[in-house]
Amino acid sequence: MHPYGPILSKDLSKAIGKKSVKDYALTIRTGYLHDLILLAKNYGINLFLPGYIENAGPRKYLSAALVYGYDGRVVRYRKMFLTDYEEKVGLSYGTKPQVFTLDHVSFTVMLDNELLYPELARLNLLFSDFLVAGIPQNEPPKKYDSIVKTISRVNNSVTIVPGGRIFRSSTLYNSLPTMIIDGEGEILYRYNEDEQGLILIPTKWVKHGREKNFREIKRIYNLFKRYLSRWVGRSGDRESDHG
């Protein structure tokens, strides 16, 4: 379960009403996250929260967090690609990717519309074993299942989509399955039952077998850098012409 709440909705004026983003934002001292940290430490388990609104002083982020069970330490990822409506309500941009490391595997996360950026998925999966796709439960992206299948196929990596159910006034509003997609882009496992389930995933299923190709990263970076410098230069010329 994860507390996306109504914030991740395009119709924010109706979703938020008279409240503001800060009314939905969480900190490690807030009840929900505080309880997760206690749960992780008391049972010695790692807990991952794939999407929440983080209160970081004057700034608010859409974040994901891993709580380590052995000491309660929290490692965060802050969403780097915001939509117009997320900017409009005052959310800030994250500035860097984050690799979450466990004993035998590592993983990264992409939230909502970030899944539409194949370059980000490529970068993430060059440095980690598998990807967690944080899909907003109340308003999932169109054809998100096809998107995550493509990401897995292109990068030959496993993608895990945590599912859930959204209720409004005790009525089921939306239901998303939990899915595990293999490196061929096929759904390896799908769970969408009414009862809560415990899904165990063997490490060998998610371990990335491909060697990291840092030359590939360098080549892509240089291409983007060259293209951007040319585009900015031409844009500047056009601006000076009109100035």
KEKE-3310 file (N, C-alpha, C; in steps of 0.2 Angstrom, whole numbers, plus 5000, padded with zeros to 4 digits):
npx = (5004:5002:5003:4997:4986:4974:4982:4990:4983:4975:4965:4967:4961:4948:4952:4960:4953:4949:4961:4979:4995:5004:4996:4995:5008:5022:5033:5048:5044:5031:5016:5012:5025:5033:5028:5031:5045:5047:5041:5049:5061:5058:5055:5065:5065:5066:5058:5049:5043:5034:5031:5026:5021:5033:5038:5050:5056:5055:5052:5043:5041:5038:5041:5050:5054:5066:5066:5078:5079:5088:5093:5084:5086:5083:5082:5080:5072:5069:5056:5061:5055:5043:5025:5015:5004:5008:5019:5011:5005:5015:5025:5042:5057:5066:5084:5093:5096:5093:5100:5094:5101:5101:5105:5109:5104:5101:5090:5080:5069:5054:5043:5026:5023:5037:5040:5038:5050:5062:5076:5079:5075:5084:5096:5094:5093:5105:5113:5107:5099:5085:5069:5057:5041:5032:5016:5002:4988:4975:4974:4980:4993:4989:4988:4999:5003:5008:5019:5028:5031:5038:5049:5055:5058:5066:5077:5081:5077:5070:5054:5045:5028:5020:5004:4986:4971:4959:4948:4932:4923:4919:4917:4923:4934:4945:4956:4972:4983:4996:5011:5024:5036:5046:5063:5060:5049:5037:5023:5027:5021:5006:4995:4979:4969:4955:4958:4972:4989:5004:5018:5032:5048:5060:5078:5086:5077:5076:5089:5101:5108:5116:5131:5137:5138:5148:5153:5143:5134:5142:5143:5130:5128:5137:5131:5119:5123:5130:5119:5111:5119:5120:5106:5103:5111:5106:5093:5096:5101:5090:5082:5090:5089:5075:5076)
npy = (4994:5011:5029:5038:5046:5060:5069:5066:5069:5075:5084:5094:5104:5100:5089:5092:5103:5114:5112:5111:5107:5105:5099:5086:5082:5072:5068:5061:5061:5062:5053:5042:5039:5038:5027:5017:5016:5012:4999:4993:4993:4985:4973:4970:4971:4977:4991:4998:5012:5017:5031:5046:5061:5072:5082:5093:5104:5120:5116:5104:5088:5075:5059:5044:5031:5021:5011:5005:4990:4986:4998:5008:5018:5030:5031:5041:5045:5058:5064:5068:5073:5083:5085:5098:5101:5096:5105:5117:5116:5118:5109:5103:5100:5085:5081:5071:5054:5039:5025:5011:5000:4984:4968:4959:4963:4977:4992:5003:5017:5024:5037:5038:5049:5049:5037:5039:5043:5036:5037:5040:5028:5019:5024:5022:5008:5004:5005:4997:4982:4980:4988:4998:5002:5016:5018:5030:5026:5031:5037:5031:5031:5031:5016:5010:4998:4993:5002:4999:4986:4988:4995:4985:4976:4983:4986:4974:4969:4966:4973:4979:4982:4989:4985:4990:4995:5007:5016:5025:5032:5020:5013:5004:5012:5011:4999:4991:4979:4970:4968:4958:4960:4952:4951:4950:4957:4951:4947:4940:4937:4940:4949:4951:4950:4950:4948:4953:4949:4940:4942:4933:4935:4927:4931:4928:4930:4944:4948:4957:4952:4957:4965:4981:4994:5007:5014:5016:5024:5036:5038:5041:5052:5062:5063:5069:5081:5087:5089:5097:5109:5114:5116:5126:5136:5140:5144:5154:5163:5166:5172:5184:5189:5193:5202)
npz = (5000:4997:5000:4989:4988:4983:4977:4966:4953:4938:4939:4950:4956:4960:4967:4978:4984:4997:5003:5004:4996:5006:5016:5013:5013:5019:5033:5041:5053:5053:5057:5048:5040:5051:5058:5048:5049:5062:5061:5051:5058:5070:5065:5057:5043:5026:5020:5006:4999:4986:4981:4987:4995:4999:5013:5014:5022:5016:5004:4993:4988:4975:4980:4983:4995:5003:5018:5029:5037:5047:5054:5053:5044:5031:5013:5000:4984:4973:4963:4946:4934:4932:4930:4922:4930:4942:4945:4946:4958:4967:4969:4969:4959:4958:4958:4955:4950:4959:4966:4974:4986:4991:5000:4990:4978:4968:4965:4955:4954:4945:4943:4939:4926:4922:4917:4904:4898:4890:4890:4903:4910:4903:4908:4922:4923:4919:4930:4939:4946:4944:4940:4948:4945:4949:4950:4949:4959:4958:4946:4934:4921:4903:4895:4903:4905:4893:4892:4902:4899:4887:4892:4900:4890:4881:4889:4894:4907:4923:4928:4941:4946:4958:4964:4968:4977:4976:4986:4987:4998:5004:4992:4978:4968:4959:4952:4952:4946:4954:4946:4938:4926:4914:4907:4894:4891:4894:4905:4919:4931:4939:4950:4956:4965:4977:4990:5001:4997:4999:4990:4985:4978:4970:4971:4960:4949:4947:4946:4937:4922:4913:4908:4914:4903:4901:4892:4883:4890:4890:4876:4873:4881:4876:4863:4866:4872:4862:4853:4861:4863:4850:4847:4857:4853:4841:4845:4852:4843:4835:4845:4847:4834:4835:4845)
capx = (5000:5006:4998:4997:4980:4971:4987:4992:4977:4976:4960:4969:4956:4943:4955:4963:4948:4952:4968:4985:5000:5007:4992:4996:5015:5024:5040:5049:5041:5024:5013:5013:5032:5036:5026:5034:5051:5046:5039:5055:5066:5056:5054:5071:5064:5067:5051:5050:5037:5035:5027:5022:5023:5038:5039:5057:5057:5051:5051:5038:5043:5035:5047:5050:5059:5067:5068:5082:5076:5093:5094:5078:5089:5079:5085:5075:5072:5064:5054:5064:5051:5036:5020:5013:4999:5012:5022:5006:5003:5021:5030:5049:5060:5072:5090:5097:5093:5095:5100:5093:5105:5100:5111:5111:5102:5099:5085:5079:5061:5052:5036:5021:5025:5044:5040:5038:5056:5066:5083:5079:5075:5090:5101:5093:5094:5113:5116:5103:5096:5078:5065:5050:5037:5027:5010:4997:4983:4969:4974:4986:4994:4986:4992:5005:5006:5012:5025:5032:5033:5043:5055:5058:5061:5072:5083:5082:5077:5063:5051:5039:5023:5015:4997:4982:4964:4957:4941:4929:4916:4919:4916:4929:4935:4950:4960:4977:4986:5003:5014:5031:5037:5053:5067:5057:5043:5031:5021:5029:5017:5000:4990:4974:4963:4952:4962:4979:4993:5011:5022:5039:5051:5067:5083:5088:5072:5077:5096:5103:5114:5120:5137:5136:5142:5149:5155:5136:5132:5146:5141:5123:5129:5140:5126:5114:5127:5131:5113:5108:5123:5118:5099:5103:5114:5101:5088:5099:5102:5083:5080:5094:5086:5069:5077)
capy = (5000:5018:5034:5043:5051:5063:5074:5064:5069:5081:5089:5095:5109:5096:5084:5096:5107:5119:5110:5113:5101:5103:5095:5079:5080:5068:5068:5055:5062:5061:5046:5036:5037:5036:5020:5012:5016:5008:4993:4990:4991:4980:4966:4969:4971:4983:4993:5003:5016:5019:5037:5050:5069:5073:5088:5094:5111:5125:5112:5098:5084:5068:5055:5037:5030:5014:5011:4999:4987:4985:5004:5013:5023:5031:5033:5044:5047:5064:5064:5073:5075:5084:5088:5105:5102:5096:5111:5122:5116:5120:5104:5105:5095:5082:5083:5066:5047:5036:5018:5008:4994:4979:4964:4955:4966:4985:4994:5010:5018:5029:5038:5041:5051:5048:5031:5041:5045:5030:5039:5039:5021:5017:5026:5019:5001:5002:5005:4993:4976:4980:4994:4998:5007:5019:5020:5032:5021:5034:5040:5028:5033:5027:5010:5010:4991:4992:5006:4995:4980:4990:4997:4979:4972:4987:4985:4967:4970:4965:4979:4977:4987:4987:4987:4992:4997:5014:5016:5031:5031:5012:5010:5003:5017:5009:4993:4990:4973:4970:4964:4957:4959:4949:4955:4949:4961:4947:4947:4934:4936:4946:4947:4956:4947:4954:4947:4955:4943:4940:4939:4932:4935:4925:4936:4926:4933:4951:4950:4959:4948:4961:4969:4988:4997:5014:5018:5017:5030:5041:5040:5044:5059:5066:5065:5074:5087:5091:5091:5103:5115:5117:5119:5132:5141:5142:5147:5161:5167:5168:5177:5190:5192:5197:5207)
capz = (5000:4997:5001:4984:4989:4978:4974:4959:4949:4934:4941:4956:4960:4964:4971:4984:4987:5001:5006:5000:4995:5013:5020:5011:5013:5025:5035:5045:5060:5053:5059:5043:5039:5058:5059:5044:5051:5068:5058:5048:5064:5075:5062:5053:5036:5022:5017:5001:4998:4979:4979:4992:4995:5005:5016:5015:5024:5012:4997:4993:4982:4975:4982:4985:5000:5006:5025:5030:5043:5053:5058:5051:5039:5025:5007:4996:4977:4972:4956:4942:4928:4935:4925:4923:4936:4949:4946:4948:4965:4971:4970:4967:4955:4961:4954:4953:4951:4965:4966:4981:4987:4996:5001:4984:4972:4968:4960:4954:4953:4941:4946:4935:4919:4921:4913:4897:4896:4889:4892:4911:4911:4901:4913:4929:4922:4918:4936:4944:4943:4941:4941:4951:4942:4954:4946:4954:4959:4956:4939:4930:4914:4898:4892:4907:4905:4887:4893:4907:4895:4882:4896:4901:4883:4878:4893:4896:4914:4926:4930:4946:4946:4964:4962:4974:4976:4978:4988:4989:5002:5004:4986:4974:4963:4954:4955:4948:4948:4955:4940:4937:4919:4914:4902:4887:4891:4896:4912:4923:4937:4939:4955:4956:4969:4982:4996:5001:4995:5000:4984:4986:4972:4971:4969:4953:4944:4946:4946:4930:4920:4908:4910:4913:4897:4903:4885:4880:4893:4888:4870:4873:4884:4871:4858:4869:4873:4855:4850:4865:4861:4843:4847:4861:4849:4836:4848:4855:4837:4834:4850:4845:4828:4837:4850)
cpx = (5004:5001:4998:4992:4978:4976:4989:4986:4977:4970:4961:4964:4951:4946:4957:4957:4951:4959:4973:4990:5003:5003:4992:5003:5017:5031:5041:5046:5033:5021:5014:5020:5035:5034:5029:5041:5052:5045:5045:5060:5064:5056:5061:5070:5064:5060:5052:5043:5037:5031:5023:5024:5027:5038:5046:5058:5052:5049:5046:5040:5038:5041:5045:5055:5060:5069:5071:5080:5081:5094:5089:5081:5084:5083:5080:5077:5067:5063:5058:5060:5044:5031:5018:5008:5003:5016:5017:5004:5009:5026:5037:5052:5066:5078:5094:5094:5096:5094:5099:5096:5103:5106:5113:5109:5101:5094:5084:5071:5060:5045:5032:5023:5032:5045:5040:5045:5061:5073:5084:5079:5081:5096:5100:5095:5101:5116:5113:5101:5089:5075:5059:5046:5031:5021:5005:4991:4976:4969:4980:4987:4991:4991:4999:5008:5010:5019:5030:5035:5039:5049:5059:5062:5067:5078:5085:5082:5070:5061:5045:5035:5019:5008:4993:4975:4963:4949:4939:4923:4914:4917:4922:4929:4939:4954:4966:4981:4993:5006:5022:5032:5045:5056:5065:5051:5037:5030:5022:5024:5012:4996:4985:4967:4961:4956:4969:4983:5000:5015:5029:5042:5058:5072:5085:5084:5074:5084:5098:5109:5118:5125:5135:5141:5142:5150:5148:5134:5136:5144:5134:5124:5132:5135:5121:5117:5128:5125:5110:5112:5121:5111:5099:5106:5110:5096:5090:5099:5095:5081:5084:5091:5079:5070:5078)
cpy = (5006:5024:5040:5048:5054:5068:5072:5063:5076:5086:5090:5100:5106:5091:5087:5099:5113:5118:5112:5107:5100:5099:5088:5077:5076:5069:5062:5055:5062:5054:5041:5034:5034:5029:5015:5011:5011:5000:4989:4988:4986:4973:4965:4968:4977:4985:4998:5006:5020:5025:5040:5057:5070:5081:5089:5102:5115:5121:5106:5094:5078:5063:5048:5036:5023:5015:5005:4996:4986:4992:5009:5019:5024:5034:5035:5045:5052:5064:5070:5077:5077:5086:5095:5106:5100:5102:5117:5122:5117:5114:5105:5099:5092:5083:5077:5059:5044:5028:5015:5001:4990:4974:4961:4958:4974:4986:5001:5011:5024:5030:5041:5043:5050:5041:5033:5043:5039:5031:5038:5032:5017:5018:5022:5011:4999:5002:5001:4987:4976:4987:4993:5004:5010:5022:5023:5028:5024:5036:5037:5031:5029:5022:5009:5003:4990:4996:5002:4989:4982:4992:4990:4976:4976:4986:4979:4966:4968:4972:4976:4983:4985:4990:4989:4993:5003:5014:5023:5030:5024:5009:5009:5007:5014:5003:4992:4984:4974:4965:4963:4955:4957:4953:4954:4953:4957:4947:4940:4932:4942:4944:4953:4954:4952:4954:4950:4949:4945:4937:4939:4931:4933:4930:4934:4929:4940:4953:4951:4955:4951:4965:4976:4991:5004:5018:5020:5024:5036:5043:5044:5052:5064:5068:5070:5081:5091:5093:5097:5109:5118:5120:5125:5138:5144:5146:5154:5166:5170:5173:5184:5194:5196:5202:5214)
cpz = (5000:4996:4995:4985:4983:4974:4967:4954:4945:4936:4948:4960:4963:4969:4978:4988:4991:5004:5001:5000:5002:5017:5019:5012:5020:5026:5039:5052:5060:5054:5054:5042:5046:5059:5055:5046:5057:5066:5055:5053:5068:5072:5058:5046:5033:5019:5012:4999:4991:4977:4985:4991:5001:5007:5018:5017:5020:5005:4998:4987:4982:4975:4983:4990:5002:5013:5026:5037:5049:5057:5057:5047:5033:5019:5003:4988:4976:4965:4952:4937:4931:4929:4927:4929:4943:4950:4949:4955:4970:4972:4966:4963:4959:4956:4952:4954:4957:4964:4973:4981:4993:4997:4995:4978:4973:4963:4960:4954:4949:4942:4940:4928:4917:4917:4905:4894:4896:4891:4899:4913:4909:4906:4920:4928:4920:4924:4941:4941:4940:4943:4944:4948:4947:4950:4951:4953:4957:4949:4935:4923:4909:4896:4896:4906:4899:4888:4897:4903:4890:4886:4897:4895:4881:4882:4896:4903:4917:4928:4935:4946:4952:4962:4969:4972:4979:4980:4989:4992:5002:4998:4981:4969:4957:4957:4950:4950:4949:4949:4940:4930:4918:4908:4895:4886:4892:4903:4915:4928:4937:4945:4956:4960:4974:4988:4995:5000:4997:4994:4986:4979:4973:4968:4962:4948:4943:4945:4938:4928:4915:4911:4909:4907:4898:4897:4882:4883:4891:4881:4869:4876:4879:4865:4860:4870:4867:4852:4854:4863:4855:4843:4851:4857:4844:4839:4850:4849:4835:4839:4849:4839:4830:4842:4847)
residu = (MET:HIS:PRO:TYR:GLY:PRO:ILE:LEU:SER:LYS:ASP:LEU:SER:LYS:ALA:ILE:GLY:LYS:LYS:SER:VAL:LYS:ASP:TYR:ALA:LEU:THR:ILE:ARG:THR:GLY:TYR:LEU:HIS:ASP:LEU:ILE:LEU:LEU:ALA:LYS:ASN:TYR:GLY:ILE:ASN:LEU:PHE:LEU:PRO:GLY:TYR:ILE:GLU:ASN:ALA:GLY:PRO:ARG:LYS:TYR:LEU:SER:ALA:ALA:LEU:VAL:TYR:GLY:TYR:ASP:GLY:ARG:VAL:VAL:ARG:TYR:ARG:LYS:MET:PHE:LEU:THR:ASP:TYR:GLU:GLU:LYS:VAL:GLY:LEU:SER:TYR:GLY:THR:LYS:PRO:GLN:VAL:PHE:THR:LEU:ASP:HIS:VAL:SER:PHE:THR:VAL:MET:LEU:ASP:ASN:GLU:LEU:LEU:TYR:PRO:GLU:LEU:ALA:ARG:LEU:ASN:LEU:LEU:PHE:SER:ASP:PHE:LEU:VAL:ALA:GLY:ILE:PRO:GLN:ASN:GLU:PRO:PRO:LYS:LYS:TYR:ASP:SER:ILE:VAL:LYS:THR:ILE:SER:ARG:VAL:ASN:ASN:SER:VAL:THR:ILE:VAL:PRO:GLY:GLY:ARG:ILE:PHE:ARG:SER:SER:THR:LEU:TYR:ASN:SER:LEU:PRO:THR:MET:ILE:ILE:ASP:GLY:GLU:GLY:GLU:ILE:LEU:TYR:ARG:TYR:ASN:GLU:ASP:GLU:GLN:GLY:LEU:ILE:LEU:ILE:PRO:THR:LYS:TRP:VAL:LYS:HIS:GLY:ARG:GLU:LYS:ASN:PHE:ARG:GLU:ILE:LYS:ARG:ILE:TYR:ASN:LEU:PHE:LYS:ARG:TYR:LEU:SER:ARG:TRP:VAL:GLY:ARG:SER:GLY:ASP:ARG:GLU:SER:ASP:HIS:GLY)
# end
